[in-house]
């Protein structure tokens, strides 16, 4: 499972961002950094979020508090979308049962 790990300093060097930015994301609980034998690693699965946070911070000049707020809003939107999907499935079941009752008349 170590193949999905990326060295923080190498990632920062390649992407031209400050390692302190990555460490600040970790301090804020937005990402997780693993330390193995003294080397700091990111999980590859986190890269999409890190790239989003990087664009917000560097391109749009949004501070860490704003990034955190956006993160929580996106989580809430995702949760609401899942809830709407669940409600739609329940509605379809209800409608299907309702039509079956009408057919029986």
WOJOVEN-V889858 format. One record per residue. N is the residue number from 1. SS is DSSP state (hx for helix, st for strand, lp for the rest). PHI is phi in radians with two decimals (999 if undefined). PSI is psi in radians with two decimals (NA if undefined). Layout:
n->N ss->SS phi->PHI psi->PSI
n->N ss->SS phi->PHI psi->PSI
//
This chain:
n->1 ss->lp phi->999 psi->-0.03
n->2 ss->hx phi->-1.34 psi->-0.19
n->3 ss->hx phi->-1.25 psi->-0.31
n->4 ss->hx phi->-1.63 psi->0.30
n->5 ss->st phi->-1.82 psi->2.48
n->6 ss->st phi->-2.18 psi->2.33
n->7 ss->st phi->-1.20 psi->2.21
n->8 ss->hx phi->-1.00 psi->-0.87
n->9 ss->hx phi->-1.10 psi->-0.65
n->10 ss->hx phi->-1.18 psi->-0.75
n->11 ss->hx phi->-1.04 psi->-0.80
n->12 ss->hx phi->-1.11 psi->-0.70
n->13 ss->hx phi->-1.11 psi->-0.81
n->14 ss->hx phi->-1.17 psi->-0.67
n->15 ss->hx phi->-1.59 psi->-0.02
n->16 ss->lp phi->1.03 psi->0.83
n->17 ss->lp phi->-2.20 psi->2.76
n->18 ss->lp phi->-1.37 psi->2.32
n->19 ss->hx phi->-0.98 psi->-0.55
n->20 ss->hx phi->-1.04 psi->-0.56
n->21 ss->hx phi->-1.09 psi->-0.81
n->22 ss->hx phi->-1.09 psi->-0.77
n->23 ss->hx phi->-1.16 psi->-0.56
n->24 ss->hx phi->-1.21 psi->-0.63
n->25 ss->hx phi->-1.09 psi->-0.68
n->26 ss->hx phi->-1.17 psi->-0.77
n->27 ss->hx phi->-1.01 psi->-0.61
n->28 ss->lp phi->-1.40 psi->-0.05
n->29 ss->lp phi->1.37 psi->0.27
n->30 ss->lp phi->-1.48 psi->-0.45
n->31 ss->lp phi->-2.44 psi->2.97
n->32 ss->lp phi->-2.11 psi->2.31
n->33 ss->st phi->-1.95 psi->2.32
n->34 ss->st phi->-1.78 psi->2.51
n->35 ss->st phi->-2.00 psi->2.11
n->36 ss->st phi->-2.23 psi->2.06
n->37 ss->lp phi->0.91 psi->0.71
n->38 ss->lp phi->1.46 psi->-0.11
n->39 ss->st phi->-1.73 psi->2.44
n->40 ss->st phi->-1.69 psi->2.32
n->41 ss->st phi->-2.23 psi->2.61
n->42 ss->st phi->-1.86 psi->2.64
n->43 ss->st phi->-1.47 psi->2.39
n->44 ss->hx phi->-1.02 psi->-0.55
n->45 ss->hx phi->-1.11 psi->-0.33
n->46 ss->hx phi->-1.54 psi->-0.13
n->47 ss->hx phi->-1.05 psi->-0.67
n->48 ss->hx phi->-1.03 psi->-0.81
n->49 ss->hx phi->-1.15 psi->-0.73
n->50 ss->hx phi->-1.08 psi->-0.73
n->51 ss->hx phi->-1.12 psi->-0.67
n->52 ss->hx phi->-1.09 psi->-0.85
n->53 ss->hx phi->-1.10 psi->-0.65
n->54 ss->hx phi->-1.11 psi->-0.78
n->55 ss->hx phi->-1.10 psi->-0.74
n->56 ss->hx phi->-1.06 psi->-0.77
n->57 ss->hx phi->-1.32 psi->-0.92
n->58 ss->hx phi->-1.45 psi->-0.72
n->59 ss->hx phi->-1.50 psi->-0.65
n->60 ss->lp phi->-1.85 psi->-0.02
n->61 ss->lp phi->0.98 psi->0.68
n->62 ss->lp phi->-1.57 psi->2.27
n->63 ss->lp phi->-1.33 psi->3.07
n->64 ss->hx phi->-1.12 psi->-0.60
n->65 ss->hx phi->-1.13 psi->-0.70
n->66 ss->hx phi->-1.16 psi->-0.72
n->67 ss->hx phi->-1.07 psi->-0.76
n->68 ss->hx phi->-1.09 psi->-0.75
n->69 ss->hx phi->-1.11 psi->-0.75
n->70 ss->hx phi->-1.11 psi->-0.73
n->71 ss->hx phi->-0.99 psi->-0.83
n->72 ss->hx phi->-1.18 psi->-0.64
n->73 ss->hx phi->-1.14 psi->-0.73
n->74 ss->hx phi->-1.12 psi->-0.69
n->75 ss->hx phi->-1.07 psi->-0.73
n->76 ss->hx phi->-1.16 psi->-0.72
n->77 ss->hx phi->-1.08 psi->-0.78
n->78 ss->hx phi->-1.05 psi->-0.76
n->79 ss->hx phi->-1.09 psi->-0.75
n->80 ss->hx phi->-1.16 psi->-0.67
n->81 ss->hx phi->-1.10 psi->-0.70
n->82 ss->hx phi->-1.14 psi->-0.72
n->83 ss->hx phi->-1.12 psi->-0.73
n->84 ss->hx phi->-1.10 psi->-0.74
n->85 ss->hx phi->-1.05 psi->-0.74
n->86 ss->hx phi->-1.10 psi->-0.78
n->87 ss->hx phi->-1.12 psi->-0.66
n->88 ss->hx phi->-1.11 psi->-0.73
n->89 ss->hx phi->-1.11 psi->-0.73
n->90 ss->hx phi->-1.12 psi->-0.69
n->91 ss->hx phi->-1.12 psi->-0.74
n->92 ss->hx phi->-1.06 psi->-0.73
n->93 ss->hx phi->-1.11 psi->-0.75
n->94 ss->hx phi->-1.09 psi->-0.81
n->95 ss->hx phi->-1.11 psi->-0.72
n->96 ss->hx phi->-1.09 psi->-0.76
n->97 ss->hx phi->-1.15 psi->-0.64
n->98 ss->hx phi->-1.14 psi->-0.76
n->99 ss->hx phi->-1.16 psi->-0.64
n->100 ss->hx phi->-1.11 psi->-0.68
n->101 ss->hx phi->-1.15 psi->-0.66
n->102 ss->hx phi->-1.17 psi->-0.73
n->103 ss->hx phi->-1.08 psi->-0.55
n->104 ss->hx phi->-1.25 psi->-0.39
n->105 ss->lp phi->-1.22 psi->NA
//
